[in-house]
Amino acid sequence: MCQAQSRKILTLVLIRESSRVLLGMKKRGFGKGNWNGFGGKVKVGEETIEDGAKRELLEECGLVAPCLDKIGELDFEFLGNPEIMEVHVFKTDSFEGIPAESEEMHPRWFSIERIPYHQMWPDDKYWFPLFLKGSCFKGHFLFEGFNKIISHSLKEVETF
Ligand SMILES: CSc1nc2ncnc(N)c2[nH]1
């Protein structure tokens, strides 16, 4: 008997300069202890998913990003959980402000040669290199628990 599946729309923003990427150490909640992009839920009443992404970026590290480029869509599924996380991934290299710590996140710049994959979600090592080379991508990751990927699919796409 298959379970009905529902989807939760989430955002993920990566701030990229020529040779470095801004990541945030998640201080609490889901993903605590991982270096993540910035993002989270899209609120009811927010015009677009991109608006939600901009709001989360500002809340989590104090940066204002006037425009975000959509670069990816990642579906995360967890064994036994019918709710699929549909994560819309954005990047930008233009922002205002200085990265600041929040209750959620401790921001830090990482050289693109030294991305801390051992302290990131296990899926990142698959799609982050596509982000770093400027590709757009679509992927699906099936997790058992939060640390084991049972299966995944990932493809580069022309554009969104
Ligand atoms: C639940 S799987 C997941 N992978 C992720 N990669 C980067 N940032 C996140 N918030 C992520 N969540």
The ligand as an SDF file (V2000), in Angstrom:
LIG
                    3D

 12 13  0  0  0  0  0  0  0  0999 V2000
   17.2920   17.5570    4.4510 C   0  0  0  0  0  0  0  0  0  0  0  0
   18.5670   17.2850    3.3190 S   0  0  0  0  0  0  0  0  0  0  0  0
   19.3510   18.8550    3.1770 C   0  0  0  0  0  0  0  0  0  0  0  0
   20.4420   18.9640    2.4520 N   0  0  0  0  0  0  0  0  0  0  0  0
   20.8350   20.2170    2.5870 C   0  0  0  0  0  0  0  0  0  0  0  0
   21.9090   20.8380    2.0750 N   0  0  0  0  0  0  0  0  0  0  0  0
   22.1180   22.1250    2.3910 C   0  0  0  0  0  0  0  0  0  0  0  0
   21.3200   22.8300    3.1780 N   0  0  0  0  0  0  0  0  0  0  0  0
   20.2240   22.2380    3.6940 C   0  0  0  0  0  0  0  0  0  0  0  0
   19.4050   22.9490    4.4880 N   0  0  0  0  0  0  0  0  0  0  0  0
   19.9540   20.8870    3.4130 C   0  0  0  0  0  0  0  0  0  0  0  0
   18.9830   20.0090    3.7730 N   0  0  0  0  0  0  0  0  0  0  0  0
  1  2  1  0
  2  3  1  0
  3  4  2  0
  3 12  1  0
  4  5  1  0
  5  6  1  0
  5 11  2  0
  6  7  2  0
  7  8  1  0
  8  9  2  0
  9 10  1  0
  9 11  1  0
 11 12  1  0
M  END
$$$$
